[in-house]
Amino acid sequence: MGDTETGGGDAAEAGAGARRRRRDPEWTYAALVDALLELISESGREPTRKAIAERAGVSERTVFVHFADREALYVAAARRQAERWRAHAEPVPPAWETARKVRALLTQRGRMYEVMTPIRRIGLGLEADSPGLRGVMAEGDAWLRAGLAELFAPELAGEPGARRAGGLLDALEAASSWAAWDHLRARRGLDEAAARAAIGRTLRALLGVAAGRAADLPEAPTP
C-alpha cells in the first residue's frame, strides 16, 4: 500500500514538474527550436507548425507566441545548431604535419556536414527571402574559413605575398566546403569515407603546392 502511494506521488510530482517546465518561456523556446531541428533531421523536409508543437509538447498556438513568424523560428534553429558545432569543435594544432591536419579536419568536417545537411538544404531554399538566415549562414561560413586560416597558417605563410595566400585560402575553403561535401555525397553517391578521400586528395594537392611548388602556379594578374 505504501509503495503504491509513493509511486503515485512520484508520478504526480513528475507531471507537475513537466507542467511547470512547459510554462517556463525559456524552456518552451528551447523545446520548439529542438523540435524543429529533430523533425528536419528525421525527414529532411519542413515540418508543419502542428508537428513542431506536438514534438515540443506544447499547443500549436504557442509556436508563434514565442516566434513572430516562420523566419524567426528557423533563424533561432540555425543559430542553435551553429552554437552546438562550435562548442564541440576540437582544436587541431597548426604545428602538426600537414597530412595529419588534413585528416583531422576532414574527420570533424565530415561529422558536422552530415548533421547539418538537412537544415542546410532547407536554409538554402529559404535564404533568398530571409535576411536573418542569410546572416546566420554567412557567419557560419566565416567561422569555417577562419578555422582554415588558423589551422593552415604555416602553409599559408609560405605563399609569396598576401594575394597568393588569399587565393590559396579561397581554394581550401571551396574544396572543404559543405557544398563540395554535399555534391560528392548526394550527386556522386559517395559514402562518407570516399567523400573524405576525394576532398583530402584535393586539399593535399593544394597544400603541397604551398609547401614547395609555388613556382608552378601562375602569377596573379597585376591590378
C-alpha positions, 0 to 999 in steps of 0.5 A, spaced: 500 500 500 505 504 501 509 503 495 503 504 491 502 511 494 509 513 493 509 511 486 503 515 485 506 521 488 512 520 484 508 520 478 504 526 480 510 530 482 513 528 475 507 531 471 507 537 475 514 538 474 513 537 466 507 542 467 511 547 470 517 546 465 512 547 459 510 554 462 517 556 463 518 561 456 525 559 456 524 552 456 518 552 451 523 556 446 528 551 447 523 545 446 520 548 439 527 550 436 529 542 438 523 540 435 524 543 429 531 541 428 529 533 430 523 533 425 528 536 419 533 531 421 528 525 421 525 527 414 529 532 411 523 536 409 519 542 413 515 540 418 508 543 419 507 548 425 502 542 428 508 537 428 513 542 431 508 543 437 506 536 438 514 534 438 515 540 443 509 538 447 506 544 447 499 547 443 500 549 436 498 556 438 504 557 442 509 556 436 508 563 434 507 566 441 514 565 442 516 566 434 513 572 430 513 568 424 516 562 420 523 566 419 524 567 426 523 560 428 528 557 423 533 563 424 533 561 432 534 553 429 540 555 425 543 559 430 542 553 435 545 548 431 551 553 429 552 554 437 552 546 438 558 545 432 562 550 435 562 548 442 564 541 440 569 543 435 576 540 437 582 544 436 587 541 431 594 544 432 597 548 426 604 545 428 602 538 426 604 535 419 600 537 414 597 530 412 595 529 419 591 536 419 588 534 413 585 528 416 583 531 422 579 536 419 576 532 414 574 527 420 570 533 424 568 536 417 565 530 415 561 529 422 558 536 422 556 536 414 552 530 415 548 533 421 547 539 418 545 537 411 538 537 412 537 544 415 542 546 410 538 544 404 532 547 407 536 554 409 538 554 402 531 554 399 529 559 404 535 564 404 533 568 398 527 571 402 530 571 409 535 576 411 536 573 418 538 566 415 542 569 410 546 572 416 546 566 420 549 562 414 554 567 412 557 567 419 557 560 419 561 560 413 566 565 416 567 561 422 569 555 417 574 559 413 577 562 419 578 555 422 582 554 415 586 560 416 588 558 423 589 551 422 593 552 415 597 558 417 604 555 416 602 553 409 599 559 408 605 563 410 609 560 405 605 563 399 609 569 396 605 575 398 598 576 401 594 575 394 597 568 393 595 566 400 588 569 399 587 565 393 590 559 396 585 560 402 579 561 397 581 554 394 581 550 401 575 553 403 571 551 396 574 544 396 572 543 404 566 546 403 559 543 405 557 544 398 563 540 395 561 535 401 554 535 399 555 534 391 560 528 392 555 525 397 548 526 394 550 527 386 556 522 386 553 517 391 559 517 395 559 514 402 562 518 407 569 515 407 570 516 399 567 523 400 573 524 405 578 521 400 576 525 394 576 532 398 583 530 402 586 528 395 584 535 393 586 539 399 593 535 399 594 537 392 593 544 394 597 544 400 603 541 397 603 546 392 604 551 398 609 547 401 614 547 395 611 548 388 609 555 388 613 556 382 608 552 378 602 556 379 601 562 375 602 569 377 596 573 379 594 578 374 597 585 376 591 590 378 
